[in-house]
Amino acid sequence: MKQLLTVLAIGTLSAGMVACSSSPSTAPTAPSAAARQSVTDLAAKPGYAAAAKPGSTTIVGIVLQEDGEFDVLQAAVVRAGLVEALNGTTQYTVFAPTDAAFITTLGVANEAAAIDAVNSLDVDALRNILLFHVADGRRNSNSVLAAPAYVMLNGSKLTREQLSAAGLGATDISASNGIVHVINHVLMP
């Protein structure tokens, strides 16, 4: 009886292996609806998948680019002594205000006046404001918008409502040490 069961088991396994093996005449199967949806979601969000992977430049490298978008932020980061911290390997999520955001918040006429205003601020006050724009960890835009609040590096809480009011511009800019999200207003702690 034991031998009969062994023979039947081997025969069943052999038949199953033959049935499961692929042959050249087998037509490829279409991807599942979930797989197609996943590809569609990523295609609808250019750069989203790339944001999950570290970029080739640091957060400071992104801010220092000669694109004219973050000149005031660059001056503020240098004045506050945060270049080394944002240039390291620790992963951060940074909400980067544009030059226009600083001009509006500081109530000045242009970028040069905004840089002068930043350079005249108390260094500790400036550092506190800038650290209110940085959170620990690498968080893409979906993660950022899903959370009700974050504790920022200055110790204060940034709520989803405050972030929404600041207006997200470009999101998920991948850096080697985090992710940058461009905002349209300076966050005040």
C-alpha positions, -999 to +999 in steps of 0.1 A: +000+000+000+028+024+009+045+017-024+013+023-043+009+057-026+045+066-034+040+057-071+008+077-073+025+107-056+054+106-080+031+103-110+010+132-099+040+154-093+054+145-128+021+153-145+019+186-126+054+195-137+047+187-173+015+207-172+032+237-156+062+238-179+062+265-206+063+257-242+070+280-272+033+278-282+021+292-249+008+328-253+021+354-229-004+364-203-016+400-199-005+419-168-031+420-141-054+450-136-034+459-104-001+458-123-015+479-151-029+504-125+005+506-108+022+515-140-005+540-149-001+557-115+036+561-119+032+574-154+008+600-142+033+612-116+066+620-135+095+617-112+075+600-084+093+567-087+126+585-091+120+603-058+120+570-039+156+565-050+184+588-038+195+614-063+230+623-073+233+656-055+227+667-019+200+690-006+226+718-005+235+710-041+199+715-052+196+748-033+229+761-047+220+754-084+223+784-106+186+784-115+176+816-097+149+798-077+165+795-043+190+824-040+174+838-008+172+804+007+209+798-002+219+830+016+197+821+046+212+785+049+248+799+047+241+826+073+224+802+097+254+778+094+233+749+081+253+740+050+272+711+066+241+696+082+222+697+049+252+684+029+258+652+049+243+617+046+215+620+071+181+618+053+159+649+055+127+662+040+131+698+032+103+723+023+122+749+003+106+783-001+112+801-034+127+835-037+092+849-043+081+833-010+108+852+009+101+885-009+064+882+001+070+871+037+097+897+043+076+924+026+105+936+004+106+947-032+130+922-048+154+893-043+184+916-034+163+933-006+152+898+006+188+887+009+197+919+027+168+913+051+179+877+057+215+888+064+202+913+090+182+887+109+194+874+142+212+841+134+193+821+161+159+833+149+169+826+113+181+791+122+148+784+140+128+795+110+149+773+086+148+743+109+110+746+108+113+737+071+132+704+077+120+671+090+139+639+097+136+611+071+130+609+034+092+615+028+077+618-006+047+640-013+021+613-007+036+606+028+039+643+036+003+650+027-011+619+045+004+628+079-016+651+101+016+667+114+053+664+117+078+675+144+103+696+126+140+699+135+134+731+155+110+710+178+078+727+166+049+708+149+041+715+113+005+706+105-009+694+072-030+726+072+000+749+075+018+730+047-013+732+025-015+770+032+021+774+022+012+759-012+033+730-026+050+738-059+073+711-073+074+680-052+096+649-048+129+664-059+153+636-050+186+644-033+212+619-022+204+628+014+166+634+012+138+649-007+130+685-014+095+699-019+092+735-032+067+757-013+053+791-022+054+807+012+079+807+041+067+787+071+068+805+104+071+786+136 
